[in-house]
Amino acid sequence: MECPLLVWMLSYNHPITPEEYDKCYRTMQTCIPHANVPYAPQSQDSIRQMIAYMLPLLMMRHRRIPRAKWRDCADANGKHWIEQDPDNSGQPTHRLRAMIGYHLAYENNLVGMVMTQGRQREVINIGLGIKQLCVTPEDLSVPVWAESQHHKLTPLEISFIPPTEAPEVILRRLCIILALKQAYIKAIGQPIGFDLSRLEFNLPGESARGDGYPLTGWEFRLWQSQIAVMREDGEVETHQYQCASAFFRGTEESKFIWQKDRKELETWVQFLNIDQLLTVLPKLSD
């Protein structure tokens, strides 16, 4: 299944003004009827949800496809895909292969969308996981925070993050595992309350299991995103995120792709910021 994979990562890298929020919110209401985001200009979660819903608009605008020429669809599990030009019956075969499956995810100041194109049944099993490399709350030590996440892990996964390792190693490995699990459960359409300990990712062995059975046919991609964020006081700080995508390709084995080369990464991951979204905002509803 040769469906190309594309990812857009948008950094919400500075505070958004009430006027900017209003413009984004009105555009979202007009163009995305299914978006159920409460109007709350002071809520960071509302802002992140709103930006996430607008990424498909931005992507379709980038493809020069007018808003009236596509519609957003979803199945019973909330898996989304875009149908292009549903009123045009001239090329039914092309239309069947032109479905765009996508998934939206966000954490703190990073909002992402992973997408692919092909037949509807081929493109919906796709998911994105984002995990910031930090502890919550900030005053916790990395080993203590890691232990608080053990209920999401299997004994094998816990063995990969022993407290004797350096804190940065523990944090990186744990965030890789959690991002992979997030990506997978979203790819199969599971709710937030899914028991993550039912999944096991053997990082050295590059294999995965669910409920004890091998997960075959999946492609997992891993990469990191680093962004500069301006705080309310004007200071700039660097945030680092571990990202992972899960996509079912139906192959005999599952495959792990560790994307570290920046130039190669940018062939399929596009990095944007909130200013680029605001610049094209008036055109998104065209």
C-alpha positions as CSV (number, residue, x, y, z in Angstrom):
1,M,0.0,0.0,0.0
2,E,2.0,3.0,-1.3
3,C,0.1,5.8,0.4
4,P,2.4,8.7,0.9
5,L,2.7,10.1,4.4
6,L,2.7,13.8,5.2
7,V,2.9,15.6,8.5
8,W,2.3,19.3,9.4
9,M,3.6,20.5,12.8
10,L,2.4,24.0,13.8
11,S,4.0,25.7,16.7
12,Y,1.8,28.0,18.8
13,N,5.0,30.0,19.6
14,H,3.6,33.3,21.1
15,P,0.5,34.5,22.9
16,I,-2.5,35.0,20.7
17,T,-4.5,38.3,21.0
18,P,-8.2,38.3,21.7
19,E,-8.7,39.8,18.2
20,E,-6.7,37.0,16.6
21,Y,-8.7,34.4,18.6
22,D,-12.0,35.9,17.4
23,K,-10.9,35.8,13.7
24,C,-9.8,32.2,14.1
25,Y,-12.9,31.2,15.9
26,R,-15.2,32.7,13.4
27,T,-13.4,31.0,10.5
28,M,-13.6,27.7,12.4
29,Q,-17.3,28.0,13.0
30,T,-18.0,28.9,9.3
31,C,-15.8,26.2,7.7
32,I,-15.8,23.3,10.2
33,P,-19.4,22.7,11.4
34,H,-18.4,19.6,13.4
35,A,-15.9,21.4,15.5
36,N,-17.2,21.5,19.1
37,V,-14.8,24.0,20.7
38,P,-16.0,26.3,23.5
39,Y,-15.5,30.0,23.0
40,A,-12.8,30.7,25.6
41,P,-10.1,33.2,24.5
42,Q,-8.2,32.8,27.8
43,S,-8.1,29.0,27.6
44,Q,-4.9,27.5,26.1
45,D,-6.8,24.2,25.5
46,S,-9.5,26.0,23.5
47,I,-6.8,27.7,21.4
48,R,-5.0,24.4,20.7
49,Q,-8.2,22.7,19.8
50,M,-9.2,25.5,17.5
51,I,-5.8,25.6,15.7
52,A,-5.9,21.8,15.3
53,Y,-9.3,21.9,13.6
54,M,-8.0,24.6,11.2
55,L,-5.0,22.5,10.0
56,P,-7.1,20.6,7.4
57,L,-8.4,23.9,6.1
58,L,-4.8,25.1,5.8
59,M,-3.7,21.9,4.1
60,M,-6.5,22.0,1.5
61,R,-5.9,25.7,0.8
62,H,-2.2,24.8,0.2
63,R,-3.5,22.2,-2.4
64,R,-5.5,25.0,-4.0
65,I,-8.8,23.2,-3.4
66,P,-11.7,25.5,-2.6
67,R,-13.6,24.9,0.6
68,A,-16.8,24.2,-1.4
69,K,-15.0,21.3,-3.3
70,W,-14.4,19.0,-0.3
71,R,-16.1,17.7,2.8
72,D,-14.9,16.2,6.0
73,C,-16.3,12.8,6.9
74,A,-16.0,10.5,9.9
75,D,-16.9,7.0,10.9
76,A,-18.4,5.7,14.2
77,N,-15.0,5.7,15.9
78,G,-14.3,9.3,15.0
79,K,-11.8,8.5,12.3
80,H,-11.7,11.3,9.8
81,W,-11.1,11.5,6.0
82,I,-11.7,14.2,3.4
83,E,-13.7,13.6,0.2
84,Q,-12.7,15.8,-2.6
85,D,-15.3,17.3,-5.1
86,P,-18.1,15.0,-4.1
87,D,-20.5,16.6,-6.6
88,N,-18.2,15.7,-9.6
89,S,-19.1,12.2,-10.9
90,G,-17.0,12.5,-14.0
91,Q,-14.0,10.5,-12.6
92,P,-15.4,8.0,-10.0
93,T,-12.2,5.9,-10.0
94,H,-10.0,8.9,-9.3
95,R,-12.3,10.1,-6.5
96,L,-12.1,6.7,-4.8
97,R,-8.4,6.9,-4.6
98,A,-8.3,10.6,-3.6
99,M,-9.6,10.2,0.0
100,I,-7.3,12.0,2.5
101,G,-7.2,10.3,5.9
102,Y,-5.9,12.4,8.7
103,H,-5.5,12.7,12.5
104,L,-5.0,15.8,14.7
105,A,-3.0,15.9,17.9
106,Y,-1.5,18.6,20.2
107,E,0.4,19.0,23.4
108,N,1.3,22.4,25.0
109,N,2.6,24.6,22.2
110,L,2.7,22.1,19.4
111,V,-0.2,21.2,17.1
112,G,0.1,18.4,14.5
113,M,-1.7,16.7,11.7
114,V,-0.6,13.5,10.0
115,M,-2.3,12.6,6.7
116,T,-2.2,10.3,3.7
117,Q,-4.1,9.8,0.5
118,G,-5.7,6.7,-1.1
119,R,-8.8,4.6,-0.9
120,Q,-11.0,5.3,2.2
121,R,-10.4,1.9,3.8
122,E,-6.6,2.4,3.3
123,V,-6.2,5.8,4.8
124,I,-8.3,6.0,8.0
125,N,-6.0,3.8,10.3
126,I,-3.6,6.6,10.9
127,G,-2.6,8.4,14.2
128,L,-0.2,10.9,15.7
129,G,1.3,11.1,19.1
130,I,3.1,14.1,20.6
131,K,4.8,14.1,24.0
132,Q,6.8,17.0,25.3
133,L,10.2,16.1,26.9
134,C,9.4,17.5,30.3
135,V,8.0,16.4,33.7
136,T,4.7,17.5,35.2
137,P,4.7,19.2,37.6
138,E,8.0,20.8,37.0
139,D,9.4,20.3,40.6
140,L,9.4,16.5,40.2
141,S,12.6,14.7,39.4
142,V,12.6,12.6,36.2
143,P,12.9,9.2,38.0
144,V,9.9,10.1,40.2
145,W,7.8,11.3,37.3
146,A,8.8,8.2,35.3
147,E,7.6,6.0,38.1
148,S,4.3,7.8,38.1
149,Q,3.8,6.6,34.5
150,H,4.5,2.9,35.2
151,H,0.8,2.1,35.1
152,K,0.9,2.9,31.4
153,L,3.8,0.5,30.8
154,T,4.5,-3.2,30.7
155,P,7.3,-4.8,32.8
156,L,9.5,-5.0,29.6
157,E,9.0,-1.3,28.9
158,I,9.8,-0.4,32.5
159,S,13.1,-2.3,32.2
160,F,14.1,0.2,29.5
161,I,13.9,3.2,31.9
162,P,15.7,2.1,35.1
163,P,16.3,4.9,37.6
164,T,20.0,4.3,37.3
165,E,20.0,5.8,33.8
166,A,20.7,9.4,33.2
167,P,17.6,11.6,33.6
168,E,17.7,12.7,29.9
169,V,17.8,9.1,28.8
170,I,14.9,8.1,31.0
171,L,12.9,11.0,29.8
172,R,13.6,10.4,26.1
173,R,12.8,6.7,26.2
174,L,9.6,7.2,28.2
175,C,8.4,9.9,25.9
176,I,9.1,7.7,22.8
177,I,7.0,4.8,24.3
178,L,4.1,7.1,25.3
179,A,4.1,8.9,21.9
180,L,4.0,5.5,20.1
181,K,1.1,4.3,22.3
182,Q,-0.8,7.6,21.7
183,A,-0.3,7.3,17.9
184,Y,-1.4,3.7,17.8
185,I,-4.6,4.0,19.9
186,K,-5.6,7.0,17.8
187,A,-4.9,5.1,14.6
188,I,-7.3,2.4,15.6
189,G,-10.0,4.8,16.9
190,Q,-9.8,4.0,20.7
191,P,-10.9,6.6,23.3
192,I,-8.7,8.5,25.8
193,G,-9.4,6.0,28.6
194,F,-7.8,3.1,26.8
195,D,-5.5,1.0,29.0
196,L,-2.0,1.8,27.6
197,S,-0.5,-1.2,29.5
198,R,-2.2,-3.5,27.0
199,L,0.3,-2.3,24.4
200,E,4.0,-3.1,24.5
201,F,6.7,-1.5,22.4
202,N,10.0,-3.3,22.4
203,L,12.3,-0.4,21.3
204,P,15.6,-2.4,20.9
205,G,13.7,-5.2,19.1
206,E,11.6,-2.8,17.0
207,S,8.5,-4.7,17.6
208,A,5.1,-4.1,19.1
209,R,2.4,-6.2,20.8
210,G,-1.2,-5.7,21.8
211,D,-2.8,-7.9,24.5
212,G,0.2,-10.2,24.0
213,Y,-0.2,-10.6,20.3
214,P,2.2,-9.2,17.7
215,L,1.0,-6.0,15.9
216,T,1.8,-6.7,12.3
217,G,1.3,-4.5,9.2
218,W,2.1,-1.2,10.9
219,E,4.5,1.5,10.1
220,F,5.7,3.6,13.0
221,R,7.7,6.8,12.4
222,L,9.6,8.7,15.1
223,W,11.1,12.2,15.1
224,Q,11.7,15.1,17.4
225,S,10.4,18.7,17.0
226,Q,12.2,21.6,18.7
227,I,10.4,25.0,18.9
228,A,11.1,28.4,20.4
229,V,8.2,29.8,22.5
230,M,7.7,33.3,23.6
231,R,6.3,33.5,27.1
232,E,3.9,36.2,28.4
233,D,6.8,38.1,29.9
234,G,8.6,38.3,26.5
235,E,11.3,35.7,27.3
236,V,11.9,32.9,24.8
237,E,12.3,29.3,25.8
238,T,13.0,26.1,23.9
239,H,10.6,23.2,23.9
240,Q,11.4,19.8,22.7
241,Y,8.8,17.2,21.7
242,Q,8.9,13.5,20.8
243,C,6.6,12.7,18.0
244,A,5.4,9.4,16.5
245,S,3.0,8.4,13.8
246,A,1.3,5.0,13.3
247,F,-0.1,3.9,10.0
248,F,-1.5,0.6,9.0
249,R,0.0,-0.5,5.6
250,G,-1.0,-4.2,5.8
251,T,2.5,-5.5,5.4
252,E,3.6,-8.9,6.8
253,E,5.8,-7.2,9.4
254,S,5.7,-3.9,11.3
255,K,8.3,-1.3,10.5
256,F,10.0,1.3,12.7
257,I,11.5,4.4,11.0
258,W,13.7,6.5,13.2
259,Q,13.9,9.9,11.4
260,K,17.0,11.8,12.6
261,D,18.3,13.5,9.5
262,R,16.8,17.0,9.3
263,K,16.9,17.3,5.5
264,E,15.3,13.9,5.0
265,L,12.7,14.7,7.7
266,E,11.6,17.9,5.9
267,T,10.7,15.9,2.8
268,W,7.6,14.7,4.6
269,V,7.3,16.9,7.8
270,Q,6.5,20.5,7.3
271,F,7.1,22.9,10.2
272,L,4.8,26.0,10.5
273,N,4.0,28.6,13.1
274,I,0.9,30.5,14.2
275,D,1.8,33.6,12.2
276,Q,1.7,31.7,8.9
277,L,-1.8,30.5,9.8
278,L,-3.0,34.0,10.7
279,T,-1.6,35.4,7.5
280,V,-3.7,33.2,5.3
281,L,-6.7,33.2,7.6
282,P,-9.0,35.4,5.4
283,K,-8.5,32.9,2.5
284,L,-9.3,29.7,4.3
285,S,-13.0,30.0,3.7
286,D,-12.7,30.7,0.0
